[in-house]
Amino acid sequence: MDWRDRLDLTMLRAEARRKFQVMIDYIKQQVGSGCEYSNELVRVVVSERGCYYEFLDMPEEFSGALGTGFVHHFCGTGYGLHLMEQIQQMVLAISEENTRQLSVLAIYDRETLFTREGSYIYHRIARGPEACGPTTVGYYRPGVLPLFFKMKADSDLAVPVLGTPKGVLFFVANLTDQHLLVRIPHAGPGVTDLNELPSSQMVH
């Protein structure tokens, strides 16, 4: 990026922190201390009260859940690649009939975090007054495990991947073959959907 792009990015990041910092601080406080998992890109905290992740270089890239409705476990590289391929197949199969929203963020390389070469982003809201997209930045790399990927969905296509049509999934790669996978459904007991709170401006 040239200096103009970097200036624009700095201003956008400052605005994001101003807009969401109160909610981010609240979630961190409620989740409290717990087990921490991290790689060179992202830090995750999981406790009995909830979970969240935050990017080390972009603290405003943040998502979390309060309650006990989320599920986390460890998986191998093969499963991580399969899961990312399933998500890409969702992107290719999306329609207004089967999907209300689908957002995908995959980071392959921290050194090129802010470039098309280092990331893959897809975003579409197919219905309602906020309908937009599809917007695509970067590209999906078959057979390459991202350092991190996240999917937020409100889609019939998400059930095989997420276990429910609506929710968030994120994956954090490790140096070993034990990678962290977290699924956060947005329905059912024990789940606080931050997007449904009247006072919440939280963005997953």
C-alpha positions as CSV (number, residue, x, y, z in Angstrom):
1,M,0.0,0.0,0.0
2,D,1.1,3.5,-0.6
3,W,1.0,6.2,2.1
4,R,-2.6,7.3,1.1
5,D,-3.9,3.8,1.5
6,R,-2.1,3.5,4.9
7,L,-3.6,6.8,6.1
8,D,-7.1,5.7,5.0
9,L,-6.6,2.3,6.8
10,T,-5.4,4.1,10.0
11,M,-8.5,6.3,10.0
12,L,-10.9,3.4,9.5
13,R,-9.2,1.4,12.3
14,A,-9.5,4.4,14.7
15,E,-13.2,4.8,13.8
16,A,-13.8,1.1,14.4
17,R,-12.1,1.2,17.8
18,R,-14.2,4.2,18.8
19,K,-17.4,2.6,17.7
20,F,-17.0,-0.9,19.1
21,Q,-14.5,-0.6,22.0
22,V,-17.1,-0.4,24.8
23,M,-18.7,-3.6,23.6
24,I,-15.3,-5.3,23.1
25,D,-14.3,-4.4,26.7
26,Y,-17.6,-5.6,28.1
27,I,-17.2,-9.0,26.4
28,K,-13.6,-9.4,27.6
29,Q,-14.7,-8.6,31.1
30,Q,-17.6,-11.1,31.1
31,V,-15.5,-13.9,29.6
32,G,-12.8,-13.2,32.1
33,S,-9.6,-15.3,32.3
34,G,-9.6,-18.8,30.8
35,C,-7.6,-21.0,28.4
36,E,-5.7,-18.9,25.9
37,Y,-4.8,-20.1,22.4
38,S,-2.8,-18.1,19.9
39,N,-0.6,-18.1,16.8
40,E,1.3,-15.3,15.1
41,L,-2.0,-13.6,14.0
42,V,-4.7,-14.1,16.5
43,R,-5.4,-14.6,20.3
44,V,-8.4,-16.6,21.6
45,V,-9.7,-16.8,25.1
46,V,-12.2,-19.6,26.1
47,S,-13.7,-19.8,29.6
48,E,-16.8,-21.3,31.2
49,R,-18.6,-17.9,30.6
50,G,-17.9,-17.4,26.9
51,C,-15.2,-17.0,24.3
52,Y,-13.6,-14.4,22.0
53,Y,-10.8,-13.8,19.5
54,E,-8.9,-10.7,18.6
55,F,-6.2,-10.1,16.0
56,L,-2.9,-9.1,17.4
57,D,-2.3,-6.4,14.8
58,M,-5.9,-5.3,14.5
59,P,-7.6,-5.3,17.9
60,E,-10.8,-4.1,16.2
61,E,-11.1,-7.4,14.3
62,F,-12.9,-9.1,17.1
63,S,-15.7,-11.6,17.7
64,G,-17.1,-13.2,20.9
65,A,-20.0,-15.0,22.5
66,L,-21.3,-15.0,26.1
67,G,-22.9,-18.1,27.6
68,T,-22.3,-21.8,27.3
69,G,-23.8,-22.5,23.9
70,F,-20.6,-22.4,21.9
71,V,-18.5,-25.5,21.1
72,H,-14.8,-25.7,20.8
73,H,-12.4,-28.6,20.0
74,F,-9.2,-29.4,18.1
75,C,-9.0,-30.8,14.6
76,G,-6.3,-31.9,12.2
77,T,-5.1,-30.1,9.1
78,G,-7.0,-32.3,6.8
79,Y,-10.3,-31.4,8.5
80,G,-9.4,-27.7,8.4
81,L,-8.8,-27.8,4.7
82,H,-12.1,-29.8,4.2
83,L,-14.0,-27.2,6.2
84,M,-12.6,-24.3,4.3
85,E,-13.5,-26.1,1.0
86,Q,-17.1,-26.6,2.3
87,I,-17.3,-22.9,3.1
88,Q,-16.1,-22.0,-0.4
89,Q,-18.7,-24.4,-1.9
90,M,-21.3,-22.4,0.1
91,V,-20.0,-19.2,-1.6
92,L,-20.4,-20.7,-5.0
93,A,-23.9,-22.0,-4.2
94,I,-25.4,-18.9,-2.5
95,S,-28.8,-17.6,-3.7
96,E,-31.5,-15.4,-2.3
97,E,-33.6,-18.5,-1.7
98,N,-31.1,-20.4,0.5
99,T,-29.0,-17.6,2.1
100,R,-29.8,-14.4,4.1
101,Q,-26.2,-13.5,4.8
102,L,-22.7,-15.1,4.3
103,S,-19.4,-13.5,5.3
104,V,-16.1,-15.2,5.0
105,L,-12.6,-14.0,6.2
106,A,-9.5,-16.1,5.6
107,I,-6.0,-14.9,6.3
108,Y,-3.2,-17.0,4.8
109,D,-0.1,-14.9,5.6
110,R,0.4,-12.3,8.3
111,E,3.2,-10.5,6.3
112,T,0.7,-9.7,3.6
113,L,-2.3,-9.2,5.9
114,F,-3.5,-6.0,4.2
115,T,-3.1,-7.3,0.6
116,R,-5.2,-9.4,-1.8
117,E,-2.3,-11.9,-1.8
118,G,-2.6,-12.6,1.9
119,S,-6.3,-12.8,2.4
120,Y,-9.7,-14.0,1.1
121,I,-12.8,-12.0,2.0
122,Y,-16.4,-12.6,0.8
123,H,-19.4,-10.7,2.0
124,R,-23.1,-10.8,0.9
125,I,-26.4,-9.9,2.5
126,A,-29.0,-11.3,0.1
127,R,-32.2,-10.1,1.7
128,G,-33.7,-7.1,3.6
129,P,-32.9,-3.4,3.8
130,E,-29.2,-4.1,4.4
131,A,-28.8,-6.2,1.2
132,C,-25.4,-5.7,-0.4
133,G,-22.8,-7.5,-2.3
134,P,-21.5,-9.9,-3.2
135,T,-18.1,-8.3,-2.4
136,T,-14.9,-10.4,-2.9
137,V,-11.3,-9.4,-2.0
138,G,-8.4,-11.8,-2.6
139,Y,-8.9,-15.4,-3.5
140,Y,-9.5,-18.8,-2.1
141,R,-6.5,-21.1,-2.2
142,P,-7.4,-24.8,-2.5
143,G,-5.1,-27.0,-0.5
144,V,-3.6,-24.1,1.6
145,L,-4.5,-24.0,5.2
146,P,-5.2,-20.4,6.4
147,L,-3.6,-19.1,9.6
148,F,-7.2,-18.1,10.5
149,F,-10.6,-18.3,8.9
150,K,-14.0,-17.2,10.0
151,M,-17.5,-17.6,8.7
152,K,-20.6,-15.8,9.7
153,A,-23.8,-17.2,8.2
154,D,-27.5,-17.0,8.1
155,S,-28.1,-19.7,5.5
156,D,-29.6,-23.1,4.9
157,L,-26.3,-24.1,3.4
158,A,-24.5,-23.6,6.8
159,V,-26.2,-26.5,8.6
160,P,-23.6,-29.2,7.5
161,V,-20.7,-26.8,8.5
162,L,-22.1,-25.0,11.5
163,G,-24.8,-27.4,12.8
164,T,-27.4,-24.6,12.5
165,P,-28.4,-22.1,9.8
166,K,-27.3,-19.1,11.8
167,G,-24.1,-18.4,13.7
168,V,-20.3,-17.9,13.6
169,L,-17.5,-20.4,13.1
170,F,-13.8,-19.6,13.4
171,F,-10.6,-21.6,13.0
172,V,-7.1,-20.9,14.4
173,A,-4.1,-22.8,12.9
174,N,-1.3,-24.1,15.1
175,L,2.2,-25.2,14.4
176,T,1.2,-28.8,15.3
177,D,-1.6,-30.7,13.7
178,Q,-4.0,-29.7,16.5
179,H,-5.9,-26.6,15.3
180,L,-8.6,-24.8,17.3
181,L,-12.1,-24.8,15.9
182,V,-15.0,-22.8,17.6
183,R,-18.7,-22.9,16.5
184,I,-21.1,-20.3,17.9
185,P,-24.7,-21.0,17.1
186,H,-27.1,-18.0,17.2
187,A,-30.1,-20.0,18.5
188,G,-30.9,-22.3,21.4
189,P,-30.4,-22.3,25.2
190,G,-27.2,-20.9,26.7
191,V,-26.5,-18.5,23.8
192,T,-26.4,-14.7,23.9
193,D,-26.5,-13.4,20.4
194,L,-24.8,-10.1,20.6
195,N,-26.2,-8.9,17.3
196,E,-29.7,-9.2,18.7
197,L,-29.2,-7.0,21.7
198,P,-30.9,-3.6,21.2
199,S,-27.9,-1.7,22.5
200,S,-25.3,-3.8,20.7
201,Q,-23.3,-2.6,17.7
202,M,-21.0,-5.6,17.8
203,V,-19.9,-6.9,14.4
204,H,-18.8,-10.5,14.0
